[in-house]
Amino acid sequence: MKTMFLNMPLLADVSKIATDDYVGFTFFVGCMAMMAASAFFFLSMNDFDKKWKTSILVSGLITFIAAVHYWYMRDYWAAFEESPTFFRYVDWVLTVPLMCVEFYLILKVAGARKSLMWKLILASVVMLVTGYFGEAVYNTGSGPAVWGLISGIAYFYIVYEIWLGSAKKLATEAGGAVLKAHKLLCWFVLVGWAIYPLGYMAGTPGWYDGLANLGLNMDVIYNIGDAINKIGFGLVVYGAAIAARDKN
């Protein structure tokens, strides 16, 4: 029995993490942070009315999905010491559209229509699918640059929509906690999401190859970005829900 316990895959993988394995460390910490955030969001749902409960639920789903994928990515890295690109993009194609849904949910009070939500979701899917093509499928020659450009265009469309487009107008009309939360989420998209293009460029060939020479590791960059953005998104929504509840 003792031998079987010691040979469990989880313990074997953990024992392989070296003190200077920053990728493995950030995978492990990211997994635990996402789990803790999910528990926090799910357990706090009943503290709010129906209008904010759905937003808190989505925040918990985002971090829960990420936690599950980080569990697999951590084990994948421990076994092969290769970037788990496939698992990462599966995670993003589920969680990033949900992050776009958060904009719609907090703007419903100002009359946001579902068309806004679907525009943001579509742009996020285009951004992620083309990013995957450039990083994992057509990752030689000019492929990464071309697909990265298309992905970037989709990203900047999202930035325009939330900073200057209809989403911004709705947030301004709503004012108060909604406007404050919208501004913070916009900054996450503009600054926080900018970490992902850096990781993309560090891991693909092109005129920006110098990034890799600076010692940037795309997995470390992605892991830090995920923790900041996904947990931070949820905390912004949670803060808005608290402010709205206390005001009432």
C-alpha positions in Angstrom: 0.0 0.0 0.0 2.8 2.4 0.9 4.6 1.7 -2.4 1.4 2.3 -4.4 0.9 5.7 -2.6 4.4 6.8 -3.3 4.0 5.9 -7.0 0.9 8.1 -7.5 1.4 10.3 -10.6 0.6 13.5 -8.6 3.4 12.9 -6.1 5.8 11.9 -8.8 5.1 15.0 -10.8 5.5 17.3 -7.8 8.8 15.7 -6.8 10.2 16.6 -10.3 9.8 20.4 -9.9 13.2 21.8 -9.5 13.9 25.0 -7.5 14.8 26.9 -10.6 11.8 25.6 -12.6 9.9 28.8 -12.8 7.5 27.5 -15.4 6.5 24.5 -13.2 6.3 26.9 -10.2 3.9 29.3 -12.0 1.8 26.4 -13.2 1.4 25.1 -9.7 0.7 28.5 -8.1 -1.6 29.4 -10.9 -3.6 26.2 -10.4 -4.0 26.8 -6.6 -4.8 30.5 -7.1 -7.6 29.7 -9.6 -9.0 27.0 -7.3 -9.1 29.4 -4.3 -10.7 32.2 -6.4 -13.4 29.8 -7.7 -14.3 28.8 -4.2 -14.4 32.4 -3.1 -16.7 33.5 -5.9 -19.1 30.5 -5.7 -19.4 30.8 -1.9 -20.2 34.5 -2.1 -22.9 34.2 -4.7 -25.8 34.2 -2.2 -24.6 37.6 -0.8 -26.0 39.4 -3.8 -29.3 39.8 -5.7 -30.1 38.1 -9.0 -28.7 40.9 -11.1 -25.2 40.5 -9.7 -25.4 36.8 -8.9 -25.0 35.7 -12.5 -21.9 37.9 -12.9 -20.3 36.4 -9.8 -21.2 32.9 -11.1 -19.5 33.6 -14.4 -16.4 34.9 -12.5 -16.3 31.6 -10.6 -16.7 29.6 -13.8 -13.8 31.4 -15.5 -11.4 30.6 -12.7 -12.7 27.1 -12.2 -12.2 26.2 -15.9 -8.7 27.7 -15.7 -7.9 25.8 -12.6 -8.8 22.5 -14.3 -6.7 23.3 -17.3 -3.8 24.4 -15.1 -3.9 21.1 -13.3 -3.5 19.3 -16.7 -0.9 21.8 -17.9 1.2 21.5 -14.8 1.3 17.7 -15.2 2.0 18.0 -18.9 5.0 20.3 -18.2 6.3 18.0 -15.5 6.1 15.0 -17.8 7.5 16.5 -21.1 8.9 19.9 -20.2 7.1 21.3 -23.3 4.7 24.2 -23.6 1.1 22.8 -23.3 -0.1 25.0 -26.2 -3.2 22.9 -27.0 -4.5 22.8 -23.4 -3.8 26.5 -23.0 -5.8 27.5 -26.1 -8.7 25.2 -25.0 -8.7 27.0 -21.7 -8.7 30.4 -23.5 -11.4 29.6 -26.0 -13.7 28.9 -23.1 -12.7 31.5 -20.5 -11.9 34.6 -22.7 -15.5 34.6 -24.3 -16.8 34.4 -20.7 -14.7 37.4 -19.8 -16.4 39.2 -22.7 -19.8 38.1 -21.3 -19.0 39.9 -18.1 -19.1 43.3 -20.0 -22.6 42.5 -21.2 -23.8 41.4 -17.8 -22.7 44.5 -15.9 -24.1 46.7 -18.7 -27.5 45.1 -18.8 -28.7 47.7 -16.3 -28.0 50.3 -18.9 -29.9 48.5 -21.7 -27.1 46.5 -23.3 -28.4 44.1 -26.0 -27.2 40.6 -26.6 -25.8 41.7 -30.0 -23.0 43.5 -28.0 -22.2 40.3 -26.2 -22.1 38.2 -29.4 -19.9 40.8 -31.2 -17.3 40.6 -28.3 -17.5 36.8 -28.2 -17.0 36.5 -31.9 -14.0 38.8 -31.9 -12.5 36.9 -29.0 -12.9 33.6 -30.8 -11.3 35.0 -33.9 -8.4 36.4 -31.8 -7.8 33.0 -30.2 -8.3 30.7 -33.2 -5.9 32.8 -35.4 -3.5 33.0 -32.5 -3.5 29.2 -32.2 -2.9 28.9 -36.0 0.1 31.2 -35.7 1.6 29.6 -32.7 0.9 25.9 -33.2 -0.2 25.1 -36.8 1.4 27.5 -39.2 4.4 28.4 -37.1 7.1 28.7 -39.7 8.1 31.3 -42.2 5.6 34.2 -42.3 2.8 32.2 -40.7 3.2 33.5 -37.1 3.3 37.1 -38.3 0.3 36.8 -40.6 -1.9 35.0 -38.2 -0.7 37.2 -35.3 -1.7 40.3 -37.3 -5.3 38.9 -37.8 -5.4 38.0 -34.1 -4.2 41.5 -33.2 -6.9 43.2 -35.3 -9.6 41.2 -33.5 -8.0 42.2 -30.2 -8.0 45.9 -31.1 -11.6 45.6 -32.2 -12.5 44.5 -28.7 -10.4 47.3 -27.2 -12.2 49.9 -29.4 -15.6 48.5 -28.6 -15.2 48.7 -24.8 -13.2 51.9 -24.7 -14.9 54.0 -27.4 -17.8 52.1 -28.8 -21.3 51.2 -27.7 -20.0 49.5 -24.5 -18.4 52.7 -23.3 -21.6 54.7 -24.0 -23.7 52.3 -22.0 -21.3 52.3 -19.1 -21.4 56.1 -19.1 -25.2 56.1 -19.0 -25.2 53.7 -16.1 -22.7 55.6 -14.1 -21.8 54.7 -10.5 -20.5 51.2 -9.7 -21.1 50.0 -13.2 -19.0 52.7 -14.8 -16.2 52.2 -12.3 -16.2 48.5 -12.9 -16.3 48.9 -16.7 -13.3 51.2 -16.6 -11.3 48.8 -14.5 -12.2 45.9 -16.8 -11.2 48.0 -19.8 -7.8 48.6 -18.3 -7.4 44.8 -17.7 -8.1 44.2 -21.4 -5.8 47.0 -22.6 -2.9 46.4 -20.2 -3.4 42.9 -18.8 -4.2 41.2 -22.1 -1.1 42.9 -23.7 0.9 40.2 -21.8 -0.4 37.6 -24.3 1.0 39.1 -27.5 4.4 39.4 -25.7 4.2 35.7 -24.9 3.1 34.9 -28.5 6.1 36.9 -29.9 8.5 35.3 -27.5 7.5 31.8 -28.6 7.2 32.3 -32.4 9.8 33.3 -35.1 9.7 36.7 -36.7 11.3 40.2 -36.6 10.6 40.2 -32.9 12.9 37.2 -32.1 14.9 39.5 -29.8 12.2 39.0 -27.1 13.3 35.5 -26.6 16.9 36.6 -26.2 15.8 38.8 -23.3 15.1 35.7 -21.3 11.3 35.9 -21.6 9.6 32.6 -21.3 6.2 32.5 -22.9 4.7 30.0 -20.4 5.8 32.2 -17.4 4.4 35.3 -19.1 1.1 33.5 -19.9 0.8 32.0 -16.4 1.3 35.4 -14.7 -1.1 37.0 -17.2 -3.8 34.4 -16.6 -3.6 34.8 -12.8 -3.8 38.6 -13.0 -6.5 38.8 -15.6 -8.9 36.1 -14.7 -8.8 36.5 -10.9 -8.6 40.3 -11.3 -11.7 40.3 -13.6 -13.7 38.5 -11.0 -12.6 40.7 -8.2 -13.6 43.8 -10.2 -17.1 42.4 -10.7 -17.2 41.4 -7.0 -16.3 44.9 -6.0 -19.0 46.4 -8.2 -21.5 44.0 -6.7 -20.5 45.0 -3.2 -20.7 48.7 -4.0 -24.2 48.3 -5.6 -25.4 46.2 -2.6 -24.1 48.7 0.0 -25.7 51.6 -1.9 -29.1 50.0 -1.7 
